[in-house]
Structure formats: C-alpha cells, structure tokens
C-alpha cells in the first residue's frame, strides 16, 4: 500500500507540473511533436492549452487522491 501512495503522489506531482508549465508558462515544447505540427498548421495554441489544462486537472485529482490515501489508509 505504501508503494501505491508513493506512485500516486509522484504521478500527481508530475502531471500537475507538466500541466502548469504547458498551460500557464506556455512551454509547448513539452508536448511531443507539437512544434512540428504547429509549423505544418495541423495544431494551434488552443490545442496546447486544452492539453495543458487537462494534465493540470488530472494531476490535481491524482494528487488529492494520494493525500486522501495517506490520511485515511
């Protein structure tokens, strides 16, 4: 059970940080192949913002879940 708590905390932190850097700091290079697709006109900035926001929200959910696991389990 301790292993699950550690893994979920690390994953939650990673997703939250990547989402933060993509959505708020506009580090679109963290999205695999985004720069090339943007130059080719396949993807735009709104796609990157959606990806960043999704990662940020998922990261917060996983992080809160891991905190709840630490407290109650």
PDB file of N, CA, C and O in Angstrom:
ATOM      1  N   UNK A   1       0.821  -1.189   0.000  1.00  0.00           N
ATOM      2  CA  UNK A   1       0.000   0.000   0.000  1.00  0.00           C
ATOM      3  C   UNK A   1       0.872   1.263   0.000  1.00  0.00           C
ATOM      4  O   UNK A   1       0.499   2.282  -0.581  1.00  0.00           O
ATOM      5  N   UNK A   2       2.013   1.186   0.644  1.00  0.00           N
ATOM      6  CA  UNK A   2       2.910   2.341   0.672  1.00  0.00           C
ATOM      7  C   UNK A   2       3.409   2.646  -0.743  1.00  0.00           C
ATOM      8  O   UNK A   2       3.559   3.806  -1.124  1.00  0.00           O
ATOM      9  N   UNK A   3       3.659   1.590  -1.507  1.00  0.00           N
ATOM     10  CA  UNK A   3       4.118   1.759  -2.884  1.00  0.00           C
ATOM     11  C   UNK A   3       3.068   2.501  -3.715  1.00  0.00           C
ATOM     12  O   UNK A   3       3.414   3.370  -4.514  1.00  0.00           O
ATOM     13  N   UNK A   4       1.801   2.167  -3.534  1.00  0.00           N
ATOM     14  CA  UNK A   4       0.715   2.829  -4.249  1.00  0.00           C
ATOM     15  C   UNK A   4       0.638   4.308  -3.873  1.00  0.00           C
ATOM     16  O   UNK A   4       0.413   5.156  -4.736  1.00  0.00           O
ATOM     17  N   UNK A   5       0.822   4.617  -2.610  1.00  0.00           N
ATOM     18  CA  UNK A   5       0.791   6.009  -2.155  1.00  0.00           C
ATOM     19  C   UNK A   5       1.926   6.818  -2.773  1.00  0.00           C
ATOM     20  O   UNK A   5       1.725   7.950  -3.211  1.00  0.00           O
ATOM     21  N   UNK A   6       3.111   6.233  -2.805  1.00  0.00           N
ATOM     22  CA  UNK A   6       4.275   6.934  -3.365  1.00  0.00           C
ATOM     23  C   UNK A   6       4.101   7.156  -4.866  1.00  0.00           C
ATOM     24  O   UNK A   6       4.345   8.252  -5.370  1.00  0.00           O
ATOM     25  N   UNK A   7       3.677   6.108  -5.576  1.00  0.00           N
ATOM     26  CA  UNK A   7       3.488   6.210  -7.029  1.00  0.00           C
ATOM     27  C   UNK A   7       2.418   7.244  -7.365  1.00  0.00           C
ATOM     28  O   UNK A   7       2.604   8.052  -8.276  1.00  0.00           O
ATOM     29  N   UNK A   8       1.302   7.227  -6.639  1.00  0.00           N
ATOM     30  CA  UNK A   8       0.240   8.185  -6.946  1.00  0.00           C
ATOM     31  C   UNK A   8       0.673   9.618  -6.625  1.00  0.00           C
ATOM     32  O   UNK A   8       0.294  10.544  -7.342  1.00  0.00           O
ATOM     33  N   UNK A   9       1.450   9.814  -5.575  1.00  0.00           N
ATOM     34  CA  UNK A   9       1.939  11.160  -5.255  1.00  0.00           C
ATOM     35  C   UNK A   9       2.914  11.657  -6.321  1.00  0.00           C
ATOM     36  O   UNK A   9       2.866  12.823  -6.714  1.00  0.00           O
ATOM     37  N   UNK A  10       3.785  10.789  -6.782  1.00  0.00           N
ATOM     38  CA  UNK A  10       4.753  11.176  -7.820  1.00  0.00           C
ATOM     39  C   UNK A  10       4.036  11.467  -9.136  1.00  0.00           C
ATOM     40  O   UNK A  10       4.343  12.457  -9.799  1.00  0.00           O
ATOM     41  N   UNK A  11       3.089  10.619  -9.519  1.00  0.00           N
ATOM     42  CA  UNK A  11       2.344  10.847 -10.760  1.00  0.00           C
ATOM     43  C   UNK A  11       1.518  12.130 -10.683  1.00  0.00           C
ATOM     44  O   UNK A  11       1.481  12.908 -11.636  1.00  0.00           O
ATOM     45  N   UNK A  12       0.864  12.345  -9.558  1.00  0.00           N
ATOM     46  CA  UNK A  12       0.082  13.562  -9.391  1.00  0.00           C
ATOM     47  C   UNK A  12       0.938  14.806  -9.480  1.00  0.00           C
ATOM     48  O   UNK A  12       0.546  15.792 -10.105  1.00  0.00           O
ATOM     49  N   UNK A  13       2.103  14.767  -8.860  1.00  0.00           N
ATOM     50  CA  UNK A  13       3.019  15.901  -8.921  1.00  0.00           C
ATOM     51  C   UNK A  13       3.526  16.122 -10.346  1.00  0.00           C
ATOM     52  O   UNK A  13       3.603  17.260 -10.809  1.00  0.00           O
ATOM     53  N   UNK A  14       3.866  15.051 -11.031  1.00  0.00           N
ATOM     54  CA  UNK A  14       4.375  15.172 -12.406  1.00  0.00           C
ATOM     55  C   UNK A  14       3.307  15.740 -13.343  1.00  0.00           C
ATOM     56  O   UNK A  14       3.584  16.662 -14.111  1.00  0.00           O
ATOM     57  N   UNK A  15       2.100  15.201 -13.283  1.00  0.00           N
ATOM     58  CA  UNK A  15       1.028  15.698 -14.139  1.00  0.00           C
ATOM     59  C   UNK A  15       0.720  17.163 -13.833  1.00  0.00           C
ATOM     60  O   UNK A  15       0.523  17.962 -14.749  1.00  0.00           O
ATOM     61  N   UNK A  16       0.678  17.515 -12.555  1.00  0.00           N
ATOM     62  CA  UNK A  16       0.392  18.892 -12.178  1.00  0.00           C
ATOM     63  C   UNK A  16       1.476  19.834 -12.687  1.00  0.00           C
ATOM     64  O   UNK A  16       1.167  20.903 -13.212  1.00  0.00           O
ATOM     65  N   UNK A  17       2.732  19.454 -12.539  1.00  0.00           N
ATOM     66  CA  UNK A  17       3.828  20.316 -13.007  1.00  0.00           C
ATOM     67  C   UNK A  17       3.833  20.466 -14.525  1.00  0.00           C
ATOM     68  O   UNK A  17       3.994  21.571 -15.043  1.00  0.00           O
ATOM     69  N   UNK A  18       3.654  19.340 -15.242  1.00  0.00           N
ATOM     70  CA  UNK A  18       3.627  19.426 -16.698  1.00  0.00           C
ATOM     71  C   UNK A  18       2.442  20.270 -17.166  1.00  0.00           C
ATOM     72  O   UNK A  18       2.583  21.091 -18.071  1.00  0.00           O
ATOM     73  N   UNK A  19       1.285  20.070 -16.556  1.00  0.00           N
ATOM     74  CA  UNK A  19       0.121  20.872 -16.913  1.00  0.00           C
ATOM     75  C   UNK A  19       0.329  22.340 -16.624  1.00  0.00           C
ATOM     76  O   UNK A  19      -0.075  23.196 -17.412  1.00  0.00           O
ATOM     77  N   UNK A  20       0.959  22.642 -15.492  1.00  0.00           N
ATOM     78  CA  UNK A  20       1.254  24.029 -15.131  1.00  0.00           C
ATOM     79  C   UNK A  20       2.190  24.663 -16.152  1.00  0.00           C
ATOM     80  O   UNK A  20       1.942  25.772 -16.626  1.00  0.00           O
ATOM     81  N   UNK A  21       3.260  23.960 -16.485  1.00  0.00           N
ATOM     82  CA  UNK A  21       4.225  24.526 -17.428  1.00  0.00           C
ATOM     83  C   UNK A  21       3.618  24.703 -18.815  1.00  0.00           C
ATOM     84  O   UNK A  21       3.925  25.683 -19.493  1.00  0.00           O
ATOM     85  N   UNK A  22       2.775  23.789 -19.249  1.00  0.00           N
ATOM     86  CA  UNK A  22       2.166  23.905 -20.572  1.00  0.00           C
ATOM     87  C   UNK A  22       1.096  24.996 -20.577  1.00  0.00           C
ATOM     88  O   UNK A  22       1.088  25.850 -21.465  1.00  0.00           O
ATOM     89  N   UNK A  23       0.202  24.976 -19.601  1.00  0.00           N
ATOM     90  CA  UNK A  23      -0.945  25.881 -19.633  1.00  0.00           C
ATOM     91  C   UNK A  23      -0.589  27.308 -19.223  1.00  0.00           C
ATOM     92  O   UNK A  23      -0.972  28.261 -19.901  1.00  0.00           O
ATOM     93  N   UNK A  24       0.134  27.460 -18.127  1.00  0.00           N
ATOM     94  CA  UNK A  24       0.399  28.796 -17.613  1.00  0.00           C
ATOM     95  C   UNK A  24       1.695  29.405 -18.142  1.00  0.00           C
ATOM     96  O   UNK A  24       1.735  30.604 -18.422  1.00  0.00           O
ATOM     97  N   UNK A  25       2.746  28.613 -18.285  1.00  0.00           N
ATOM     98  CA  UNK A  25       4.051  29.112 -18.732  1.00  0.00           C
ATOM     99  C   UNK A  25       4.264  28.998 -20.238  1.00  0.00           C
ATOM    100  O   UNK A  25       5.283  29.454 -20.757  1.00  0.00           O
ATOM    101  N   UNK A  26       3.306  28.390 -20.942  1.00  0.00           N
ATOM    102  CA  UNK A  26       3.340  28.264 -22.404  1.00  0.00           C
ATOM    103  C   UNK A  26       4.599  27.548 -22.919  1.00  0.00           C
ATOM    104  O   UNK A  26       5.198  27.961 -23.912  1.00  0.00           O
ATOM    105  N   UNK A  27       4.984  26.481 -22.234  1.00  0.00           N
ATOM    106  CA  UNK A  27       6.115  25.662 -22.679  1.00  0.00           C
ATOM    107  C   UNK A  27       5.561  24.540 -23.563  1.00  0.00           C
ATOM    108  O   UNK A  27       5.485  23.384 -23.148  1.00  0.00           O
ATOM    109  N   UNK A  28       5.179  24.904 -24.781  1.00  0.00           N
ATOM    110  CA  UNK A  28       4.527  23.961 -25.672  1.00  0.00           C
ATOM    111  C   UNK A  28       5.476  22.876 -26.174  1.00  0.00           C
ATOM    112  O   UNK A  28       5.031  21.872 -26.730  1.00  0.00           O
ATOM    113  N   UNK A  29       6.750  23.068 -25.985  1.00  0.00           N
ATOM    114  CA  UNK A  29       7.716  22.057 -26.414  1.00  0.00           C
ATOM    115  C   UNK A  29       7.610  20.779 -25.573  1.00  0.00           C
ATOM    116  O   UNK A  29       8.154  19.743 -25.956  1.00  0.00           O
ATOM    117  N   UNK A  30       6.911  20.844 -24.427  1.00  0.00           N
ATOM    118  CA  UNK A  30       6.719  19.652 -23.607  1.00  0.00           C
ATOM    119  C   UNK A  30       5.728  18.673 -24.238  1.00  0.00           C
ATOM    120  O   UNK A  30       5.680  17.502 -23.860  1.00  0.00           O
ATOM    121  N   UNK A  31       4.942  19.154 -25.194  1.00  0.00           N
ATOM    122  CA  UNK A  31       4.013  18.285 -25.918  1.00  0.00           C
ATOM    123  C   UNK A  31       4.780  17.664 -27.075  1.00  0.00           C
ATOM    124  O   UNK A  31       5.377  18.370 -27.887  1.00  0.00           O
ATOM    125  N   UNK A  32       4.758  16.364 -27.143  1.00  0.00           N
ATOM    126  CA  UNK A  32       5.549  15.630 -28.129  1.00  0.00           C
ATOM    127  C   UNK A  32       5.117  15.975 -29.557  1.00  0.00           C
ATOM    128  O   UNK A  32       3.968  15.750 -29.938  1.00  0.00           O
ATOM    129  N   UNK A  33       6.042  16.518 -30.332  1.00  0.00           N
ATOM    130  CA  UNK A  33       5.807  16.813 -31.739  1.00  0.00           C
ATOM    131  C   UNK A  33       4.943  18.032 -31.999  1.00  0.00           C
ATOM    132  O   UNK A  33       4.516  18.248 -33.133  1.00  0.00           O
ATOM    133  N   UNK A  34       4.675  18.830 -30.985  1.00  0.00           N
ATOM    134  CA  UNK A  34       3.775  19.963 -31.170  1.00  0.00           C
ATOM    135  C   UNK A  34       4.378  21.047 -32.056  1.00  0.00           C
ATOM    136  O   UNK A  34       3.681  21.624 -32.891  1.00  0.00           O
ATOM    137  N   UNK A  35       5.651  21.325 -31.882  1.00  0.00           N
ATOM    138  CA  UNK A  35       6.287  22.388 -32.673  1.00  0.00           C
ATOM    139  C   UNK A  35       6.217  22.091 -34.165  1.00  0.00           C
ATOM    140  O   UNK A  35       5.916  22.980 -34.962  1.00  0.00           O
ATOM    141  N   UNK A  36       6.487  20.869 -34.540  1.00  0.00           N
ATOM    142  CA  UNK A  36       6.434  20.497 -35.956  1.00  0.00           C
ATOM    143  C   UNK A  36       5.001  20.547 -36.478  1.00  0.00           C
ATOM    144  O   UNK A  36       4.763  21.001 -37.597  1.00  0.00           O
ATOM    145  N   UNK A  37       4.048  20.081 -35.672  1.00  0.00           N
ATOM    146  CA  UNK A  37       2.653  20.118 -36.095  1.00  0.00           C
ATOM    147  C   UNK A  37       2.125  21.543 -36.178  1.00  0.00           C
ATOM    148  O   UNK A  37       1.283  21.841 -37.026  1.00  0.00           O
ATOM    149  N   UNK A  38       2.601  22.411 -35.325  1.00  0.00           N
ATOM    150  CA  UNK A  38       2.172  23.808 -35.365  1.00  0.00           C
ATOM    151  C   UNK A  38       2.718  24.495 -36.608  1.00  0.00           C
ATOM    152  O   UNK A  38       2.014  25.280 -37.243  1.00  0.00           O
ATOM    153  N   UNK A  39       3.962  24.207 -36.959  1.00  0.00           N
ATOM    154  CA  UNK A  39       4.547  24.797 -38.164  1.00  0.00           C
ATOM    155  C   UNK A  39       3.844  24.285 -39.418  1.00  0.00           C
ATOM    156  O   UNK A  39       3.720  25.007 -40.408  1.00  0.00           O
ATOM    157  N   UNK A  40       3.384  23.029 -39.368  1.00  0.00           N
ATOM    158  CA  UNK A  40       2.679  22.448 -40.514  1.00  0.00           C
ATOM    159  C   UNK A  40       1.217  22.882 -40.557  1.00  0.00           C
ATOM    160  O   UNK A  40       0.521  22.616 -41.537  1.00  0.00           O
ATOM    161  N   UNK A  41       0.748  23.546 -39.504  1.00  0.00           N
ATOM    162  CA  UNK A  41      -0.631  24.013 -39.480  1.00  0.00           C
ATOM    163  C   UNK A  41      -1.633  22.984 -39.012  1.00  0.00           C
ATOM    164  O   UNK A  41      -2.838  23.187 -39.159  1.00  0.00           O
ATOM    165  N   UNK A  42      -1.162  21.881 -38.451  1.00  0.00           N
ATOM    166  CA  UNK A  42      -2.073  20.831 -38.000  1.00  0.00           C
ATOM    167  C   UNK A  42      -2.680  21.122 -36.634  1.00  0.00           C
ATOM    168  O   UNK A  42      -3.821  20.746 -36.367  1.00  0.00           O
ATOM    169  N   UNK A  43      -1.925  21.787 -35.771  1.00  0.00           N
ATOM    170  CA  UNK A  43      -2.386  22.092 -34.424  1.00  0.00           C
ATOM    171  C   UNK A  43      -2.111  23.558 -34.121  1.00  0.00           C
ATOM    172  O   UNK A  43      -1.210  24.170 -34.693  1.00  0.00           O
ATOM    173  N   UNK A  44      -2.909  24.106 -33.208  1.00  0.00           N
ATOM    174  CA  UNK A  44      -2.716  25.507 -32.851  1.00  0.00           C
ATOM    175  C   UNK A  44      -2.587  25.653 -31.338  1.00  0.00           C
ATOM    176  O   UNK A  44      -2.555  24.663 -30.607  1.00  0.00           O
ATOM    177  N   UNK A  45      -2.514  26.898 -30.881  1.00  0.00           N
ATOM    178  CA  UNK A  45      -2.275  27.171 -29.473  1.00  0.00           C
ATOM    179  C   UNK A  45      -3.432  26.703 -28.594  1.00  0.00           C
ATOM    180  O   UNK A  45      -3.214  26.324 -27.443  1.00  0.00           O
ATOM    181  N   UNK A  46      -4.649  26.724 -29.112  1.00  0.00           N
ATOM    182  CA  UNK A  46      -5.791  26.278 -28.306  1.00  0.00           C
ATOM    183  C   UNK A  46      -5.693  24.786 -27.982  1.00  0.00           C
ATOM    184  O   UNK A  46      -6.122  24.352 -26.913  1.00  0.00           O
ATOM    185  N   UNK A  47      -5.133  24.006 -28.899  1.00  0.00           N
ATOM    186  CA  UNK A  47      -4.917  22.578 -28.635  1.00  0.00           C
ATOM    187  C   UNK A  47      -3.945  22.398 -27.472  1.00  0.00           C
ATOM    188  O   UNK A  47      -4.171  21.576 -26.584  1.00  0.00           O
ATOM    189  N   UNK A  48      -2.874  23.165 -27.487  1.00  0.00           N
ATOM    190  CA  UNK A  48      -1.872  23.068 -26.422  1.00  0.00           C
ATOM    191  C   UNK A  48      -2.462  23.491 -25.084  1.00  0.00           C
ATOM    192  O   UNK A  48      -2.157  22.885 -24.056  1.00  0.00           O
ATOM    193  N   UNK A  49      -3.297  24.518 -25.083  1.00  0.00           N
ATOM    194  CA  UNK A  49      -3.928  24.960 -23.840  1.00  0.00           C
ATOM    195  C   UNK A  49      -4.877  23.881 -23.301  1.00  0.00           C
ATOM    196  O   UNK A  49      -4.935  23.660 -22.091  1.00  0.00           O
ATOM    197  N   UNK A  50      -5.616  23.212 -24.187  1.00  0.00           N
ATOM    198  CA  UNK A  50      -6.512  22.130 -23.741  1.00  0.00           C
ATOM    199  C   UNK A  50      -5.723  20.981 -23.148  1.00  0.00           C
ATOM    200  O   UNK A  50      -6.113  20.425 -22.122  1.00  0.00           O
ATOM    201  N   UNK A  51      -4.620  20.619 -23.779  1.00  0.00           N
ATOM    202  CA  UNK A  51      -3.776  19.540 -23.269  1.00  0.00           C
ATOM    203  C   UNK A  51      -3.193  19.925 -21.913  1.00  0.00           C
ATOM    204  O   UNK A  51      -3.197  19.113 -20.987  1.00  0.00           O
ATOM    205  N   UNK A  52      -2.700  21.138 -21.786  1.00  0.00           N
ATOM    206  CA  UNK A  52      -2.127  21.605 -20.530  1.00  0.00           C
ATOM    207  C   UNK A  52      -3.154  21.642 -19.414  1.00  0.00           C
ATOM    208  O   UNK A  52      -2.860  21.240 -18.288  1.00  0.00           O
ATOM    209  N   UNK A  53      -4.351  22.117 -19.711  1.00  0.00           N
ATOM    210  CA  UNK A  53      -5.402  22.181 -18.697  1.00  0.00           C
ATOM    211  C   UNK A  53      -5.841  20.785 -18.275  1.00  0.00           C
ATOM    212  O   UNK A  53      -6.076  20.534 -17.093  1.00  0.00           O
ATOM    213  N   UNK A  54      -5.951  19.877 -19.242  1.00  0.00           N
ATOM    214  CA  UNK A  54      -6.335  18.503 -18.916  1.00  0.00           C
ATOM    215  C   UNK A  54      -5.293  17.844 -18.016  1.00  0.00           C
ATOM    216  O   UNK A  54      -5.650  17.187 -17.038  1.00  0.00           O
ATOM    217  N   UNK A  55      -4.023  18.012 -18.331  1.00  0.00           N
ATOM    218  CA  UNK A  55      -2.970  17.438 -17.497  1.00  0.00           C
ATOM    219  C   UNK A  55      -2.963  18.061 -16.108  1.00  0.00           C
ATOM    220  O   UNK A  55      -2.754  17.365 -15.114  1.00  0.00           O
ATOM    221  N   UNK A  56      -3.188  19.360 -16.037  1.00  0.00           N
ATOM    222  CA  UNK A  56      -3.201  20.055 -14.757  1.00  0.00           C
ATOM    223  C   UNK A  56      -4.340  19.540 -13.870  1.00  0.00           C
ATOM    224  O   UNK A  56      -4.134  19.273 -12.686  1.00  0.00           O
ATOM    225  N   UNK A  57      -5.520  19.405 -14.434  1.00  0.00           N
ATOM    226  CA  UNK A  57      -6.679  18.929 -13.662  1.00  0.00           C
ATOM    227  C   UNK A  57      -6.494  17.483 -13.242  1.00  0.00           C
ATOM    228  O   UNK A  57      -6.764  17.136 -12.093  1.00  0.00           O
ATOM    229  N   UNK A  58      -6.037  16.634 -14.153  1.00  0.00           N
ATOM    230  CA  UNK A  58      -5.801  15.228 -13.817  1.00  0.00           C
ATOM    231  C   UNK A  58      -4.740  15.109 -12.731  1.00  0.00           C
ATOM    232  O   UNK A  58      -4.871  14.286 -11.825  1.00  0.00           O
ATOM    233  N   UNK A  59      -3.698  15.916 -12.814  1.00  0.00           N
ATOM    234  CA  UNK A  59      -2.652  15.908 -11.798  1.00  0.00           C
ATOM    235  C   UNK A  59      -3.165  16.299 -10.431  1.00  0.00           C
ATOM    236  O   UNK A  59      -2.796  15.688  -9.428  1.00  0.00           O
ATOM    237  N   UNK A  60      -4.017  17.317 -10.380  1.00  0.00           N
ATOM    238  CA  UNK A  60      -4.584  17.732  -9.102  1.00  0.00           C
ATOM    239  C   UNK A  60      -5.472  16.635  -8.528  1.00  0.00           C
ATOM    240  O   UNK A  60      -5.440  16.375  -7.325  1.00  0.00           O
ATOM    241  N   UNK A  61      -6.256  15.997  -9.373  1.00  0.00           N
ATOM    242  CA  UNK A  61      -7.128  14.911  -8.905  1.00  0.00           C
ATOM    243  C   UNK A  61      -6.303  13.763  -8.337  1.00  0.00           C
ATOM    244  O   UNK A  61      -6.619  13.248  -7.265  1.00  0.00           O
ATOM    245  N   UNK A  62      -5.257  13.359  -9.037  1.00  0.00           N
ATOM    246  CA  UNK A  62      -4.410  12.261  -8.560  1.00  0.00           C
ATOM    247  C   UNK A  62      -3.691  12.662  -7.278  1.00  0.00           C
ATOM    248  O   UNK A  62      -3.564  11.847  -6.364  1.00  0.00           O
ATOM    249  N   UNK A  63      -3.225  13.892  -7.195  1.00  0.00           N
ATOM    250  CA  UNK A  63      -2.526  14.366  -6.004  1.00  0.00           C
ATOM    251  C   UNK A  63      -3.457  14.413  -4.791  1.00  0.00           C
ATOM    252  O   UNK A  63      -3.064  14.012  -3.695  1.00  0.00           O
ATOM    253  N   UNK A  64      -4.665  14.892  -4.975  1.00  0.00           N
ATOM    254  CA  UNK A  64      -5.634  14.923  -3.875  1.00  0.00           C
ATOM    255  C   UNK A  64      -5.995  13.512  -3.443  1.00  0.00           C
ATOM    256  O   UNK A  64      -6.143  13.240  -2.252  1.00  0.00           O
ATOM    257  N   UNK A  65      -6.137  12.616  -4.414  1.00  0.00           N
ATOM    258  CA  UNK A  65      -6.422  11.219  -4.094  1.00  0.00           C
ATOM    259  C   UNK A  65      -5.295  10.594  -3.292  1.00  0.00           C
ATOM    260  O   UNK A  65      -5.549   9.839  -2.354  1.00  0.00           O
ATOM    261  N   UNK A  66      -4.066  10.894  -3.644  1.00  0.00           N
ATOM    262  CA  UNK A  66      -2.933  10.336  -2.890  1.00  0.00           C
ATOM    263  C   UNK A  66      -2.867  10.903  -1.483  1.00  0.00           C
ATOM    264  O   UNK A  66      -2.507  10.193  -0.544  1.00  0.00           O
ATOM    265  N   UNK A  67      -3.211  12.174  -1.327  1.00  0.00           N
ATOM    266  CA  UNK A  67      -3.247  12.759   0.018  1.00  0.00           C
ATOM    267  C   UNK A  67      -4.338  12.100   0.862  1.00  0.00           C
ATOM    268  O   UNK A  67      -4.133  11.824   2.044  1.00  0.00           O
ATOM    269  N   UNK A  68      -5.482  11.852   0.259  1.00  0.00           N
ATOM    270  CA  UNK A  68      -6.564  11.165   0.964  1.00  0.00           C
ATOM    271  C   UNK A  68      -6.139   9.741   1.350  1.00  0.00           C
ATOM    272  O   UNK A  68      -6.464   9.268   2.439  1.00  0.00           O
ATOM    273  N   UNK A  69      -5.415   9.065   0.459  1.00  0.00           N
ATOM    274  CA  UNK A  69      -4.913   7.729   0.767  1.00  0.00           C
ATOM    275  C   UNK A  69      -3.954   7.763   1.958  1.00  0.00           C
ATOM    276  O   UNK A  69      -4.001   6.887   2.822  1.00  0.00           O
ATOM    277  N   UNK A  70      -3.098   8.760   2.003  1.00  0.00           N
ATOM    278  CA  UNK A  70      -2.138   8.874   3.109  1.00  0.00           C
ATOM    279  C   UNK A  70      -2.872   9.116   4.425  1.00  0.00           C
ATOM    280  O   UNK A  70      -2.506   8.558   5.460  1.00  0.00           O
ATOM    281  N   UNK A  71      -3.899   9.944   4.379  1.00  0.00           N
ATOM    282  CA  UNK A  71      -4.610  10.288   5.619  1.00  0.00           C
ATOM    283  C   UNK A  71      -5.477   9.135   6.112  1.00  0.00           C
ATOM    284  O   UNK A  71      -5.458   8.825   7.303  1.00  0.00           O
ATOM    285  N   UNK A  72      -6.232   8.497   5.232  1.00  0.00           N
ATOM    286  CA  UNK A  72      -7.231   7.534   5.666  1.00  0.00           C
ATOM    287  C   UNK A  72      -6.822   6.065   5.542  1.00  0.00           C
ATOM    288  O   UNK A  72      -7.482   5.196   6.113  1.00  0.00           O
ATOM    289  N   UNK A  73      -5.764   5.777   4.819  1.00  0.00           N
ATOM    290  CA  UNK A  73      -5.413   4.353   4.652  1.00  0.00           C
ATOM    291  C   UNK A  73      -4.122   4.020   5.364  1.00  0.00           C
ATOM    292  O   UNK A  73      -3.677   2.872   5.330  1.00  0.00           O
TER     293      UNK A  73
END
